[in-house]
Amino acid sequence: METKKSTITERRNVSPDVSMWWSKLTLAQKFSASSLGKFGYELQFIRNVNGKNVAVLQCNGGIAIISPDGEINTSADVKLRNLKA
């Protein structure tokens, strides 16, 4: 039997397009992210916490998260991986 080799891409080393993350935000999260964007925060990724998508934004080393209902938390305890470019 012949086996096929498939290429597996390490997703954590590939940065998805920000528009992909943006499309997964709730309307409330979009408003909050837009407000934080005025202060330099940029959407990094979305993390699923207990079945709910939480947006994670970063600015100058600071982290902010936005709950599905749009609540902003700038003192969240979020651990980020150190990715190699």
C-alpha positions in Angstrom: 0.0 0.0 0.0 1.3 3.4 -1.0 1.2 6.2 1.6 0.8 9.8 0.6 2.9 12.4 2.4 1.0 15.5 3.3 2.3 18.9 4.3 1.2 20.1 7.7 1.4 23.8 8.3 2.2 25.0 11.8 -0.7 27.4 12.3 1.0 29.2 15.2 3.8 30.4 12.9 1.4 31.8 10.3 -0.4 35.0 11.1 -4.0 35.0 9.8 -5.2 38.1 8.1 -6.6 40.6 10.6 -9.8 40.8 8.5 -10.4 37.1 9.3 -10.3 37.9 13.0 -12.4 41.0 12.6 -15.2 39.0 10.9 -15.4 36.7 14.0 -16.1 39.6 16.4 -19.6 40.4 17.7 -20.9 43.9 16.9 -20.2 45.0 20.5 -16.6 43.7 20.2 -16.2 45.6 17.0 -17.2 48.9 18.6 -14.9 48.3 21.6 -12.0 47.3 19.4 -12.5 50.4 17.3 -12.4 52.5 20.4 -9.2 50.9 21.6 -7.7 51.3 18.1 -7.7 55.0 18.6 -5.2 54.4 21.4 -3.0 52.2 19.3 -4.3 48.8 20.2 -4.3 46.2 17.4 -6.4 43.0 17.2 -4.0 40.0 17.6 -6.3 37.0 17.8 -9.5 35.6 19.2 -9.3 33.0 22.0 -12.2 30.7 22.8 -12.9 30.8 26.5 -15.7 28.6 27.9 -17.3 28.5 24.5 -17.2 32.3 24.0 -14.9 34.2 21.6 -12.7 36.7 23.5 -10.8 39.3 21.4 -7.2 39.9 22.4 -5.6 43.2 21.5 -2.1 44.5 22.1 -0.4 47.9 22.2 3.2 48.6 23.2 3.4 45.4 25.3 0.0 46.1 26.9 -2.8 43.6 26.5 -6.5 44.2 26.4 -9.3 41.7 26.0 -12.9 42.3 24.9 -15.7 40.0 26.0 -18.5 39.0 23.6 -20.7 41.7 25.1 -18.0 44.4 24.4 -16.6 44.8 27.9 -13.0 45.9 27.8 -10.5 44.6 30.3 -7.0 46.1 30.2 -5.7 44.3 33.2 -6.4 40.7 32.1 -4.0 38.0 32.9 -3.2 36.7 29.3 -0.1 34.7 28.5 1.2 35.0 25.0 3.6 32.6 23.2 6.9 34.0 22.1 6.7 33.2 18.4 9.9 33.0 16.2 9.6 34.9 12.9 
